[in-house]
Amino acid sequence: MQRLGQVPDKRLLQKVEQHISRKGLGSQTKISVQVRNGDVTLSGTLQYETERRPALHAARSVEGVRRIVDQLQVKAAPKKWQQANPGPSSPMNGPGGMRRRDGMADTFTRR
């Protein structure tokens, strides 16, 4: 049921989709928009975490949006990339995530 002065959900849907498309997010980013009583739900897959904030900002900037529900997920990196590039917590990496040339892990002892 629509309240007096409330923007119709169909119009909000069009405006939010339009604002998101203008943000120029990557081609691998797939965002679905649902609107119910002024509440906007964004779902789908982002290529990078850095795309989340612009997408949410685009939806919030539409007049008439009451609330944003963020159900966006970030696409996982390919397994071969994960295996070839161990993260900073890997024993193969030195301080600050720098990889040692000799392949040996640094050991640190507390005194």
N, C-alpha and C positions, 0 to 999 in steps of 0.2 A: 504494500500500500504506500503510495507516494504522499509525502507531506507537502503542505503549501510552501512554495518557494524552493522545493527540492528539485534538483536536476534529474530528469529521467535516466534510469540505468542505461538504456540503449544509447543515449547521447554521451553519458560518461564513458561508456565502453569505446565509442568512436574516438573521443578526445584523448583518452589515455593511450590507445593504440597509436594514434597519430603522434603524440608527444614522444612515445618510446621509439617509434620508427625514425624520428628526427634526430635522435641521439647518435645515430650511426654506429650502433654496436656491431660487432663482428658477424660475418655471415654464418658462423657456426652457432650463434646465439639464437635460441628458439624460446620466445616468451609468449605464454598464453595469458590472456586477461579475462577475468570473470568479474562481474559487478552485481551486487545484490544490496538494494537499499542504501546505495552510496558507499558500501564497503567494497574495496577493490582487492582482488586476490591475484597476485602474480605468481605464475608457476612456469616450470620449464627448465631449460638447461643453458647455463652461461658457459662461455669458453674460458673466461678468466674471472677471478673474484673481483677484479677491478671494474667489472661491468655492472656489479650489483648496485652500487651507489647511484650512478647515472639513471639506471632504470627506475629505482625507487623515487628518485628526485623528480623524474619525468611524470610519474603517476601522481605524486603529491602536489605537483604544480597545477593540476587541473582543478578548476573551481567546481566545488560540489562534492569532491571526494571527502568522505568522512573518516575513513580508516584504510590503512594498507596492511594486507596480510602477505608476508614474504614467504613463499614456498619455493623460491628459486634454488637450484642446485648447480654446483660447478662441475663441469665435465672433468673426469679423472684424466690425468696425464697418461699417455701410452705406456704400457709395461716396459717396453724396451728403453724408454727414456728414464723411467724410474730405476731400472737396473744399472744403466750406464752412468747415472749421476746420483750416487748416494748422497743423502742429505747431511746436514751439519752434525747429526748425532751418530753418524757412522764411525766405527773405529778406524776406518781408512782415511778419515779426514783429520786434519790438525785443528788448531785453534781457529775459531771463526769460520769453520767449514772449508778451509783451504786444504786441498788434496796434496799429500806428500808425494814427491817424485819417486821415492824408493819403494812406495807401496806399503811401508811399515806404519803401524799405528803409533801415535805418540802415547806415552804413558805419563800420567801425572800422579804424584803422591803427595798427600798432605803431611805436613810436619807438625 
